[in-house]
Amino acid sequence: MQTKYNTGVHQTTRSVFYTLVLFICATISAIDFANAQTKITISKDTGKIDLGYISKTIVGNNKQTEAKVKAIIKWANANLQWTANDYINRTAKEILCKGGGECAEEAKVVTALFDEAKIQWRRINEINIQPEDKGRQHRADSLVKLRGFTNSVFGLLYNDHVWLEYYDNDKKKWQPADPTTGLVGLNTWLRSRVGFGARPMNKIIATKDMLVPIFIVTTTRKDKAFDENRSSYYLITAFNSVYKNKLSALPEWKNWVRLIQDISPKCMGAFEGTVNLHQYTDEIGQIRESYLKLKDEYQKSIKA
């Protein structure tokens, strides 16, 4: 017996099927085209790495400084893998070849891309409070004995970190740009690194463990000297302003300001190799307690 087919139904089914196939193919083509426009293959041969091409490809048609910086930081954060410090001095091309590095190495790559994009920058060295880690203290002690006091910038309750500032030609001011955390712009940085709210998670570094910076200083490009202490700006003035100057009315604020100002010359001395910061672990612990008390007072004040 011959089977009878409903021609209309099958034609409709085939039509829907072909339409779906064409849609999928078009979508895949669009994705491939997008990847072709944005994907950058990094050679393992430093002689074949063109920093100008990489920077130009990342920046694209962006004209404003902030947009250029955000594009480069986003690319670096997504494509450079964080690795522990092995204390080998590498060029930006060498870091790209190995696919990443610790925060200072990632910053070195970004500064090279900034140079190609004509973005003015300066390096930032930071010390921040972190959960107690006896292993970190032991490693730091060993390096202090081997290489001097500059290695006391990390210890039991704290660690060091490197990021950048860029000069925003549109806003006429220096702004944070951190390749490791992916943070760009003052308010974003303040809320994520100093603020009392939820901290953003990051695949590269545990930013939630970076409780609060206690010292921030710029490094000049020519002689790598530590020049401008930015601690008061970020940790007092800007910190207060992002909370609409309500922090300065809290009982703990004066103590916070005093502690930040008191620790600054000791941190500077550690970076310069003249002070063993491990001798001030108790003082750094007091800063941690002051920050937590300030947070508690602020949260209670907004509930009142």
C-alpha positions in Angstrom: 0.0 0.0 0.0 1.4 3.4 -1.0 1.9 5.9 1.8 0.3 9.2 1.4 2.4 12.3 2.5 1.0 15.6 3.6 3.1 17.7 1.2 2.1 21.0 2.7 3.2 20.0 6.2 6.6 18.6 5.0 7.3 21.7 2.9 6.6 23.9 5.9 8.9 21.7 8.1 11.7 21.8 5.5 11.3 25.6 5.2 11.6 26.0 9.0 14.6 23.7 9.0 16.4 25.5 6.2 15.7 28.9 7.8 17.1 27.6 11.1 20.2 26.3 9.4 20.8 29.6 7.6 20.3 31.4 10.9 22.9 29.2 12.6 25.4 29.6 9.8 24.9 33.3 9.7 25.4 33.5 13.5 28.6 31.4 13.3 29.9 33.5 10.5 29.2 36.7 12.5 31.0 35.3 15.5 34.0 34.2 13.3 34.1 37.6 11.8 34.0 39.3 15.2 36.8 37.1 16.4 38.8 37.8 13.3 38.5 41.5 14.1 39.5 41.3 17.8 41.5 38.1 18.4 45.2 38.7 18.7 47.7 35.9 18.3 50.8 36.4 20.4 54.0 34.9 18.9 56.4 33.0 21.1 59.2 34.8 19.3 59.8 38.3 20.7 61.2 39.4 17.4 57.8 38.8 15.8 55.8 40.8 18.4 54.6 44.1 17.1 53.4 46.2 20.1 52.1 48.9 17.9 49.9 46.5 16.0 48.6 44.9 19.3 47.8 48.3 20.8 46.1 49.6 17.7 44.0 46.5 17.3 42.9 46.6 21.0 42.1 50.3 20.9 40.3 50.2 17.6 38.4 53.4 16.8 38.3 54.7 20.3 39.3 58.3 20.5 38.9 59.3 24.2 41.6 58.5 26.6 39.3 56.7 29.1 37.9 54.4 26.3 41.4 53.5 25.1 42.6 52.7 28.6 39.5 50.6 29.3 40.0 48.6 26.1 43.7 47.9 26.9 43.0 47.0 30.6 40.1 44.7 29.6 42.3 42.9 27.1 45.2 42.5 29.5 42.9 41.3 32.3 41.4 38.7 30.0 44.5 37.5 28.2 47.4 37.7 30.7 47.6 34.9 33.2 48.8 35.7 36.8 51.9 33.8 37.9 53.9 34.1 41.1 56.9 36.4 41.2 60.1 34.6 40.1 62.2 37.8 40.4 63.4 37.7 36.7 63.5 41.1 34.9 61.7 40.7 31.6 60.8 43.0 28.8 57.1 43.6 27.8 57.6 41.3 24.8 59.1 38.5 26.9 56.1 38.8 29.3 53.7 38.6 26.4 55.6 35.5 25.1 55.2 33.7 28.3 51.5 34.7 28.5 51.5 36.8 31.7 53.2 37.3 35.0 52.7 38.9 38.4 51.1 42.3 38.8 54.3 44.3 38.1 54.9 42.3 34.9 51.3 42.8 33.7 51.7 46.5 34.4 54.8 46.5 32.3 53.0 45.0 29.3 50.2 47.6 29.7 52.6 50.5 29.9 54.1 49.4 26.6 50.7 49.3 25.0 49.9 52.7 26.6 53.0 54.1 25.0 52.0 52.9 21.6 48.5 54.5 22.1 50.1 57.8 23.3 48.6 57.5 26.8 50.5 59.2 29.6 51.0 56.9 32.6 52.9 56.4 35.8 53.5 53.3 37.9 51.9 52.9 41.3 53.4 50.8 44.2 50.9 49.9 46.9 50.9 48.0 50.2 47.5 46.6 51.3 46.2 44.7 54.3 45.4 41.0 53.7 44.4 38.0 55.8 47.2 36.8 58.1 49.6 34.4 56.3 52.6 33.0 58.2 53.9 31.5 55.0 54.0 34.9 53.4 55.9 36.2 56.4 58.4 33.4 56.2 59.1 34.0 52.5 59.5 37.7 53.2 61.9 37.1 56.1 64.0 34.9 53.9 64.1 37.5 51.1 64.9 40.3 53.5 68.0 38.4 54.7 69.0 37.7 51.1 68.1 40.9 49.3 67.5 43.6 51.9 64.6 45.6 53.4 62.8 46.2 50.1 61.4 42.7 50.5 59.7 43.7 53.8 56.9 45.4 51.7 55.0 42.1 52.2 54.6 40.2 55.4 52.3 38.6 57.9 49.3 41.0 57.6 50.0 42.7 54.3 51.2 42.4 50.7 52.4 44.7 48.0 50.7 45.4 44.7 51.6 47.3 41.4 49.1 49.1 39.2 49.1 52.3 37.1 47.7 55.8 36.9 46.9 57.3 33.5 46.4 60.9 32.7 42.9 61.5 31.4 43.2 64.3 28.8 39.5 64.9 28.8 39.1 65.1 32.6 42.5 66.7 33.1 43.4 64.4 36.0 45.3 61.2 37.0 43.1 58.1 37.2 43.7 54.6 38.4 44.1 51.7 35.9 44.8 48.3 37.3 45.6 45.5 34.8 45.4 42.7 37.5 42.1 43.7 39.0 40.6 45.2 35.8 39.7 48.4 37.5 39.7 51.7 35.7 38.6 55.1 37.0 38.6 56.7 40.5 35.1 55.9 41.7 35.3 52.3 40.4 38.7 51.8 42.1 37.5 53.4 45.4 34.4 51.3 45.6 36.2 48.1 44.8 39.4 48.6 46.8 38.5 50.9 49.7 34.8 50.9 49.9 32.6 49.1 52.4 30.3 47.3 49.9 30.6 43.9 48.2 33.9 43.5 46.4 34.0 42.3 42.8 35.4 38.8 42.2 38.3 38.5 39.9 39.7 35.5 38.2 43.3 36.7 38.4 43.7 37.8 42.0 41.6 37.5 45.1 40.6 41.2 45.4 38.2 40.3 48.3 41.4 39.4 50.3 42.9 42.9 49.6 41.0 44.5 52.6 42.3 48.0 52.1 45.5 49.8 50.9 47.6 51.5 53.5 50.2 53.2 51.3 50.2 54.3 47.7 53.1 56.0 45.9 54.0 56.8 42.3 57.2 55.9 40.5 58.8 58.1 37.9 59.5 56.7 34.5 63.1 57.8 34.2 65.0 56.7 37.3 62.3 54.5 39.0 62.5 56.7 42.1 59.5 56.9 44.4 58.3 60.4 44.2 54.6 61.3 44.9 52.9 59.9 48.0 49.3 59.4 46.9 48.1 57.8 50.2 46.4 60.9 51.5 44.7 61.5 48.2 43.3 58.0 47.8 42.9 56.8 51.4 41.7 60.0 53.0 40.4 62.7 50.6 39.0 60.5 47.9 37.8 57.8 50.3 35.8 60.4 52.2 34.4 62.1 49.1 33.1 58.8 47.6 30.9 58.6 50.7 29.9 62.2 50.3 32.2 63.4 53.2 30.2 61.4 55.7 33.2 59.5 57.0 34.9 62.5 58.4 32.0 62.9 60.8 32.5 59.4 62.3 34.3 59.0 65.6 37.0 56.7 64.2 37.9 58.9 61.3 40.6 61.0 63.1 42.3 57.8 64.2 42.2 56.4 60.6 43.8 59.6 59.2 46.5 59.5 61.9 47.4 55.9 61.3 47.6 56.3 57.5 49.8 59.4 57.9 52.0 57.7 60.5 52.6 54.5 58.5 53.5 56.4 55.2 57.2 57.3 56.0 57.8 53.7 57.2 56.3 52.2 54.0 58.3 54.6 51.9 61.4 53.6 53.7 60.7 49.9 53.1 60.3 50.6 49.3 63.6 52.5 49.4 65.3 49.8 51.3 66.0 51.8 54.5 63.2 50.4 56.8 62.3 46.9 57.8 58.5 47.1 57.7 58.2 43.8 59.5 59.0 45.8 62.7 55.6 47.6 62.3 53.3 44.7 62.0 51.4 45.7 65.2 50.9 49.2 63.8 49.6 47.7 60.5 47.2 45.5 62.6 45.9 48.7 64.2 45.1 50.1 60.7 43.2 47.0 59.9 41.2 47.4 63.2 40.6 51.0 62.5 39.2 50.3 59.0 36.9 47.6 60.3 35.7 50.0 63.0 35.1 52.8 60.5 33.1 50.4 58.4 31.0 49.4 61.3 30.4 53.0 62.3 29.4 53.9 58.8 27.0 51.0 58.4 25.3 51.9 61.7 25.1 55.5 60.7 23.1 54.8 57.5 20.7 52.5 59.4 20.0 55.1 62.1 
